[in-house]
Amino acid sequence: MIPSLCAECLSTGRVLDRFNYSESLDGLILQGGPDIAPELYGDAPRRPDWAGDIEHDTHQVRLFRQFLEARKPILGICRGAQLINVALGGTLYQDVTIELGRSEKHAQPKLGTVVHEVVWDAESSLGRLYPGQTKAVVVSVHHQAIKELGDGLSVEARSVKDGVIEAIRLRDGPYVVGLQWHPECHSGDPKLLDCNPILEDFLAAVKGLARVPISDIGSYIDHKKFSITVRGLTMNTPSAPAPLPQAKECCPTSTRKRIEFKDAVLVDVREQEDFEKLSLDVPDLLNIPMSEFEHRFNEIPRDREIVMVSADGHDSLRATYFLMREGYEDVLNMTDGIAKWVFRGFPVKGDPAQFKVAVNPEACCSST
């Protein structure tokens, strides 16, 4: 979907290079439309009117690859979701009713007249956008559907009755999401899924502010790359759209000074059971376990200096990067964690003898 400028617009336009839209645009929406040419996923059309348009479809696949290589966010709607799957080497059912037999009704000639339920996992990206909700009613208008998943994709949602894939997402890579339903048809109907969180998530990704699951934050630290091969084309794609700067760290000795002179707040990310056995004896200490961190990080004040703490400094470093990604500016990680704090003989609540985490006694304990 390429925006155009009308004569009444106040903005002056510019010429876009039709061979490289990704250099000029910040994101891509692949909208609904006719069937995709089966040749693109190694099949032949079962009926003449399912043949698609090979030239048009090939152009859109190239467009998708441009934006993927440029690490620009991509949202696919209906046919757009199917195109994402095909572009990454997946296949399609040419007709869900014929090929799946007892398939739920997914289409009607008039858009918006067929609705059905979809379900997703509470731990999925949709689960994070809709806390406490795992099912919703959506508008459906498609007779084709995703069959075999493309490289690097995961299923985000399925149709309740027949298990047809209804939403996909690219794992460990730039923002790529596909919806089989039509969010543009949901506005104003309380019976249908409120799709604003999904659209806002896409716009946030366009602005470079999309939330990264804490389970994936390691890719922002390591800047690893993965390779996708699609019908002869190999792309090396950075695993994160925007690498973060190196996190600030401080040792336990420096942490104590920050508590005294900077009124720092410490956040312990260990699980509650471990926290209750032994914790740091400091004035301002929060316990937000890693298992709950994505949903509770907003409890951490933004107007105070924050020092993240864990058993050995590793989990707290991941949490530090997560907060940096969420816009926290004054956050540090305590190196070597509670193990070094106990080794230094600093005050704790509980029996320090039970805390058995190895620490390097030769490591420097000074601010970095």
N, C-alpha and C positions, 0 to 999 in steps of 0.2 A: 504494500500500500504506500504509494508515493504521494505526499501532499502537493497540492497545486495552489497557486496564488490567483485570486480573482482580481478584476479590474479595480474593485473598491478597496482592496487591501492597502493599508498604509505602508506596509513593508515593501521594499524594493526587492525583487527576486534576483536570483543568480542562476547561471546555466549549470546544470548538473551533468557530469560525465555519465552517460547511460551505460558505459562499460565498467564503471566503478562507483556505483551509488554509495557504497559503504564509506568512502572517504568524505562524503558530504553530509550523510545522515547519521543520526545517533542511535537509531534502532529500526527494526523491520517488523511489520505485521503482515503475515501471509494470510489473506482472507479466504472466505469460502468461494466455491465456484464449481465448474463441471468436473467430471471424472478425470483422474490422472491416467496418462497413457500407460497401459500395462507393460509395454516394452521396457519401461524404465525400471521395473522390478522383475524382469525376466519371465513375463507371462504374455499370453495373447488374449485379446479381447474376446469374451464369451458371447457378446452381442455387438453388432456394429455401432450402436449408440453408446457403448462403453469404451470406445477406442481412444477418447481423449484427443489432445492436440500435442503431438510429440515436440514440436518446435517451441510452443509456449511453455510446456512443462519443463523442457530442458533449460530454457532461459531462467525459469524460476529456481530450478535446482542450482544453477550457477550463481544466481543472486543470493540464495541461502548460503552457499559456500563462501562467497565474498564476505558476508557479514559474520559468519562463523570464524573465518580466518582473521578478521579484523577485531574479533572479540566484542562485537556489538550485540546487544540483547535482541532476541528473536521471539516473537509470539505468533503461533499458528492457530487459526480458528477453522474448525471443520476440515475442509480440504487442506487448509494450511498445516494442520497437524499431520495429516496423511502425507503431505509433501515432505515435511521434516523427516518422517520415518523413512520414506523412499530415498531421500537424499543421503541418508546415513546407512543405506544398504538393506532396509527392511522391505517387507512385502505387504500387500493388501488383500482383503477379501473383496472381490469385485461386486458381490451382492451378499449381504449378511443373511437375508432370508433364504436364498438358494443354498448357500454354502454351509450355513449353520443350522438349517432346518428350523427348529423351534425357536427362532430368534424373536426377541421382543421387537415391537414395532418401533422403528427409528426414523421414519420419514413420512411426509405427506407433501403433496404439491404445494400447499400454502405454508409458508414459514411461520412457525409459532403455534401450529395446531396440534403438534405431537409433543408430549412431555413424558419423561420417565425418570426414575431414580438412579442416581449414581452413588457409589460408596468409595471411600478412601481410608487409608490407614491413619490412625491418630499420630503416628510418628513421621508421616510423610510431610512434604512441603505444604500440601493443602491442609494437613492437620495443624501445621504451625500458623497458617493464615486464618484457620477457623478453629480456635481452641474449643474443646468440648463438643465438637460436631464432627461426625464421620459420614453423614449421608445427606443428600439434598435432591431436589427435583430440578431438572434442566430442560431446556428446549432442544429438541432433536430434529434434524432434517438431513439425513444421509442414508444412502443404501450401501455405501462402501465403508470399510473400517480397517483398522490396523490388524494385520495378521501376525507376521514375525517381526519382532522389534529390531530396529536399526542399531548399529554399533553405538555403545555408550548410553543408550536410552534406558530409562526405567519407567514402569507403569505407576502413574499417580492415582488413577481412578478407573473403575469399571462400572458397567451397567449392572444393576442389582440382579435382574432376572436371568440374563444370558451371559454375563461375564465379558461382554465386548469392551475392549479398551476405550476409555473415554477421555483420558488425559495422560500425557507423557512429559518427561523432563530429562534433560541431558545431565548425566551424573558427572561430578568432578570437572566441570568445565564452565564456559561462559553461560550466561542466562539463555537457555533455550527451553521453551515451554509450548506444548501443543494441547489445545482443548478441542474435543470432538463436538461439544455443544456450542451454542451461540450466545455469548454473554451480552451482546448488543440487544438481544430480545428479552432480557430479564428485567429491565428497568421498570420500576413501579408496580411489580406483581409480588406481593408478599409470600405467595406460595412457592416462588422460584428462588433459587440460590442467589444471594446478593453477590454479584461478581466484582463489586468495587474493590475488595481486598486484592483480588488477582490482578486487576488492571492497575491498581496503585503499586503493586509489587513490580509489575513490568516497568512502570514509569520511574519507580525508584531505581531500578536497574539501569535504565537509560541515563539517569542522573548520576550513576556510579555509586548509589547508596543502598543497593540491595543487601538484605540481611543474609549473611553466610552462616549456615548451620555450624554450631561449634564443633560438630564431628568432622567437618570439612576444613576447619580453619588451618589445619596443618599445611594445606596446599598454599596458603598465603605466606606461611613461614618459609617453606622449602622451595617455592616457585618451581615445582616440578612440571613436566610437560607430558602429554600423552599424544598418541598418534591415532588418527582415524583414516582408514582406507576405504574409499567409496568408489567402486567400479573403476579402479585404475588410478585414482587420484589420492595421494597421501598428503595429509595435512598435519603438521605439528602445531598443536594448539596449546597455549599456556593454560594451566589448570585454574588460573584465577584472572579475572578481567583487569585487576589493578593491584599489583603487589604492594604490600604495606611497608612503611619504613621500619627499621629495626626497633624493637621494643626497648624501652629504658628499663634498667634493672638496678637493684640496690641490694646490698648484703644485710644481714640481720642487724649488724652494728649501726649501719646507716639508717635502717628502718626505725630503730629506737630514737635516733635523733630527729627523724621526720615526724614521729609521733609527738615528741616533746616540743619541737620548734615550729612545725608546720601543721599541727593538728590533723595528721594523716589518719584516714580510716583504713583499717585492714579488712580484707575480704578473704575468708578461708573457704576454698572450694572443695574440701573433702566432704565425704558423705556424713550425714548427721551422726551416725553411730560412732564413727571415728572421732568426730569433733567433740562428742560428749565424753569420750574417754580421756582426751587430752586436748587442751586449747591454749592459745597464747594469753597471758595475763596482761592485757592492754586495755585502755579506756574505751576505744571505739572499735568493736570487732563484729563483723557480720559473718554468718555462715550461710552461704548459698551454694549447695552442692552442684557439682558439674552436671548431674542428672537432671537438675531443675534450672540450670543457669540461663538457658535461652528464654525461659518464661518469667524469670524473676530478676534479671539483671537491672531492670528499671528501678529496683529498690536501692541501687547504688547511687549516692548523690553525685551530681555533676559539678558541684561548686566546691568540692573538697579534693585534696590530693588523695589518691587511692593507691594502696599497695596490695597486690594480689599474693595470696599465700596458699601453698599446698604442701604435701608431705616432703617432696624433694625438689619442688620448683618447676616441674615439668607441666603438670596440669594447669598450674596458675599462669604459666607463660602462654598456654593456649587461650586461657580466659582473658589474659591481657590483650592479645591480638584481637580477640572477639570484641572487646570493649573499644579498642582503637577503631575497628571497623564500624562500630556503632556511634562514633563521633566523640568518645571520651578523649579529652586532651591531656589530662594530668593523671596518668595511670602508669604504675611501674610494677615490675615483678620482683619478688624477693628471691634471690638466687639461693639454691640449695635448700630452700624451704624451711619447714619446721625442724628438719633433721639438723641443720646448721644452728638454728636458734637454740635447740636443746643442747647441742655440743658446746655452745658458748656459755651455757649455764644461765641463760636469760629466763625470766620468770614465766611459769606456766601454771595452769590449773589442771591437776591430775598428776599421775605418777610418771615422770619422765623416763623411768627405767623400762617401762613397757613399750616405749617408742623405739622400735628397732629398724631404722632406715640408715643405710650406709652413707657416710659423708666423708669428703676428702679433707683431712685435718690440715693439709698443707695449702688448701685453697685460700687465696687472699680474701679477706673480709673487709672490703672497702667499697665505696660508691663507684659505680661505673657509668 
